[in-house]
Amino acid sequence: MANIKFVNEGKEAIAMDGVNLRMKALENNIDIYKFVAKLTNCNGYGQCGTCVVEIVEGLENLSPKTEFELKKLKNKPNNYRLSCQTLVNQGNVSVKTKP
């Protein structure tokens, strides 16, 4: 089990190991998309790169970056992830949405 803390929203969610970060955010009414991306996102298929989040704590508790993430986040800080491509493995994570 993992505890996911959404820092900007002041909310926490308990998740089973292996849960998709984007899905868990949406299940808990956490808005991860900026403006136009709310309408133009790829619905979690890893195509658009609009669901970027900043991992504040617990980066080691997440799945490794996918090839798509490495390409899309090339010029971003190492603690930025695409929530649709990120699985929470074991341990707690703190996330900032819309960095």
C-alpha positions in Angstrom: 0.0 0.0 0.0 1.1 3.5 -0.7 0.0 6.9 0.4 -0.1 9.5 -2.4 -0.1 13.1 -1.2 -1.3 15.8 -3.6 0.5 18.8 -2.2 -1.3 21.7 -4.1 -4.7 20.3 -3.4 -4.0 19.3 0.2 -5.5 15.8 -0.4 -4.2 12.3 0.2 -5.1 9.0 -1.4 -4.3 5.4 -0.4 -3.4 3.2 -3.3 -2.5 -0.4 -4.0 1.0 -1.1 -5.3 1.2 -0.7 -9.1 -1.6 1.9 -9.4 -1.3 4.4 -12.2 -0.7 7.9 -10.9 -3.0 9.7 -13.4 -5.9 7.3 -12.7 -5.6 7.7 -8.9 -5.5 11.5 -9.3 -8.7 11.5 -11.4 -10.4 9.0 -9.1 -9.8 11.6 -6.3 -11.0 14.6 -8.3 -7.5 16.0 -8.7 -7.2 18.2 -11.8 -3.9 17.4 -13.4 -4.4 19.3 -16.7 -3.8 22.9 -17.6 -6.3 25.0 -19.6 -6.6 23.7 -23.2 -5.1 20.3 -22.2 -8.4 19.5 -20.4 -9.9 19.1 -23.8 -7.0 18.0 -25.9 -5.3 15.4 -23.7 -4.8 11.8 -25.0 -6.8 10.3 -22.1 -3.8 8.5 -20.6 -2.3 6.8 -23.6 1.1 8.5 -23.3 0.8 10.5 -26.6 0.4 14.1 -25.6 2.7 14.8 -22.6 0.2 17.2 -20.9 -0.2 15.3 -17.6 3.2 16.4 -16.2 3.5 16.3 -12.4 6.4 17.1 -10.1 7.4 14.4 -7.6 8.4 16.2 -4.4 9.1 13.1 -2.3 9.2 9.3 -3.1 10.7 9.4 -6.5 12.3 6.0 -5.7 8.9 4.5 -5.1 7.8 4.9 -8.7 8.3 2.9 -11.9 11.3 3.8 -14.1 10.7 6.4 -16.7 9.4 5.1 -20.0 11.0 5.9 -23.4 8.2 8.3 -24.1 8.8 10.2 -20.8 12.5 10.4 -21.5 11.8 12.0 -24.8 8.9 14.3 -23.7 10.6 15.4 -20.5 14.1 15.8 -21.9 14.6 19.4 -20.8 12.7 19.2 -17.6 14.0 18.4 -14.1 14.6 14.8 -13.2 11.7 14.7 -10.7 9.1 15.6 -13.4 7.0 12.7 -14.6 4.0 12.0 -16.9 1.3 10.8 -14.6 -0.2 8.5 -17.2 3.1 6.6 -17.5 3.9 6.5 -13.8 3.1 3.6 -11.6 3.3 3.8 -7.8 5.2 0.7 -6.7 5.8 0.7 -3.0 6.0 3.5 -0.5 4.7 7.0 -0.1 4.8 9.7 -2.8 4.2 13.5 -2.7 3.1 15.1 -5.9 2.7 18.7 -7.2 0.2 19.0 -10.1 0.6 21.5 -12.9 4.3 22.4 -12.2 
